[in-house]
Amino acid sequence: MMPAVQGSNNQNYADFYAKWVKVQEDDLHQLQAALDSNIQEAELLELVQKVLAHYEEYYKVKDGAARKDVLSVVQSSWKSPLERAFMFIGGWRPSMVCQLVYAQAGQQIEAELAEFLSGVDTPTMASLSSKQLSQTSDLQQFTQKSEEDFEHRMAVLQQGMVDQPVLSLAQGHGQQRPHETLSLAQAGEQQRADEEATGNDHETVLQSAIDDKVKGLEELVLDADDVRYSTLKEILHILNPVQAAQYLVAAAQIHIAIRHLGVKQNGTHQDDNHTEA
């Protein structure tokens, strides 16, 4: 079982994410070995369900982290700059699931034609049925609509950071009150007391307003993760066991390759910075 996030500020989530990458590497090797050995579809389906369970567990832990500190999850300091640069609301864009299916289908057409001519009949993405293509198209439309909704919600949250209520609170923070009828000493003492009270009041109300925005971001990330997982689960249901295994192999290969490249680039950039310093 993967470890749960413990403590505040997700201090253990970086370790969890590193272990998650290792889980994906292990799953990749098992899936590839199963495909190469031509095992029965029932056994392959069991392996696909096992890998899907790993994804489900990953999202449970990630969502727990988001509920504790969504800002850290969105920032994702445990990922490389390359990985973070292409994130969509704390993760990957849901419609990429369907995009990968289409990419695999195009890539495998020539390979399947060669196998067909040699008398080999191995189901691949290139042999998607009309029903599968229709279901994948419907799923893509649903995820794209969800993405549009998420983007709108994010825009509302971002624009809300400069709306009138927040602006008024920010402008009122630390404002001074005149005390013309008091002596100079009394006015000074009263002003300091008022500044502290007023500043604390404004800061409390301003913090509450910002907390509302952060709560909205948390809900948005949780909803996006829900669509990410449900889209993956649905595409695996649409595909047959061999195709599903092939899909999971490709998805893991992409994630691991980008992860390793990003870490390598980040290390190179850090070395360059140390050299310049």
Protein Blocks (a to p, Z undefined) as FASTA:
>chain_A
ZZddedehhlmmmmmmmmmmmmmmmmmmmmmmmmmnopafklmmmmmmmmmmmmmmmmmm
mmmmmmmommlmmnommbcfklmmmggehiacfklmmmmmmmmmmmmmmmmmmmmmnopa
cddfklccfklmmmmmmmmmmmmmmmmmmmmmmmmmmmmmmgmklmmmmmmgopacddfk
bcfklmmmmmmmmmmmmmmmmmmmmmmmmmmmmmmmmmmmmmmmmmmmmmmmmmmmmpcf
klmmmmmmmmmmmmmmmmmmmmmmmmmmmmmmmmmZZ
